Structure formats: structure tokens, C-alpha cells
Amino acid sequence: MSKIGILVASCNNNVKLARKLEEFALEQNCEVEFINLVDLRLPLYSTLEEKENGIPKIASDLAQKILDLKAFIVVAPEYNGVMPSVLNNAMAWTSRATDNWRDAFEEKILALATHSGGGGQKGLQAMRIMFQHLGANILAREILTTYEKPLNEETAKNIIKQLAELSK
């Protein structure tokens, strides 16, 4: 059985989208690790924070969960033309909580998804740049929904199928 991580960086419409993707993954007999990064309440990363307080246990736990997975869907809104700070911050802590900063995502298979009140494409592009830099292999197809553009369920199911096959 394939296991897919769903990393969500939101507490509104992107959680709804992530839960729908989780439903599709379960229908395809995938195990799902659902992680809402907002719920972790990680401190804002800085070298000063790390020097004074070390790496928070919650960041180490997140890094271990990510290390244990081969495939992910990252679901996050577009904020001001980029990804939300909670996602960037979580990835900063994750890269510090592993032996090598790329360990968590090196050669992992990722899909990107967003529900956006605006265009959403810039947020997806920002996520793509960050995760490629972290060593992930990102699927070409993306999931982008807006208030006017509903989820294409066939595309979403195909993306999950690809993640499941590539993560075996």
C-alpha cells in the first residue's frame, strides 16, 4: 500500500481541498499522513531563535514524518503572489532538523495544489521553486481551484494515482 503525505498550510479553503484529496487517496487504497502546518504553531525561524532555543521538538517530529514518506501533496494558498509564511517557515525548520538540509525532500515525489481567491499560479510557482531547491521531484500537473474554478476531480485522482505508483 502506498502512503501519501498531505501537507497543508491553511485553515480554510485549502484544508477543504486537502481533505477532498485525502478522500480520493483513500478511495485508491493509499494510506494518508495528513499534516496541517498551521496546527503545529512553529516559532518563526531565525538563526537567533535556533541559537537561543535550539530546534523545537515539533520541528524534529515534522522532519521525521517527512523523512518517512516518499510522496506528498502540498496544499497552500497564494499570499501576496507567493506561498504562505507558515509553509516557508515549516520548511526552514525541517531543513535545520535533519542532518543535511535537503534530506527531507531529496528525491521525494511531490504534487502541488492550491485554492486561491486570486490567480493562484504565482503561489504554485513559488512552491515549485522552493521544493525543487530542496531536491524534490515535482509532478508537472498541478491542482488549482478558485471560487470560480472548481476542482477537476479527474485530474486530482490522476495525480494521486501517479504519486501512489511513483512512491512504491
C-alpha angles and dihedrals in degrees: 000000000000120000121212126191118216111202111190125186102192144064100214135040094353090058088054089050091047092050090051090051089048089053091052091048092051090049087057090053094252122146111233132211104197113198122178106197092199090063091057093066093205116190115252107274120242132144087246092054090049093046094049100038107016125223111325116242089236089059091050090048091050091049091051092050090051093046089054093056131075101192136037145178111212112204118189139144125243112253116190092336096311140066121292117271092240089066095046091046093050091050091049091054091043092053090051094046095061130071092248119028092235097047097100097056106020107133093349118143115241138184122194127218138174143175107205136184086208129033099304095202095101091052090051090049092051091050091047091053093049097046093044087053089052089055102257125146105229124202115241094229116077134191114235123172130172135176087272098037115059125204115285096225094193091056092046092051091048091051091051090048090053092049091050093049095044094048097056 
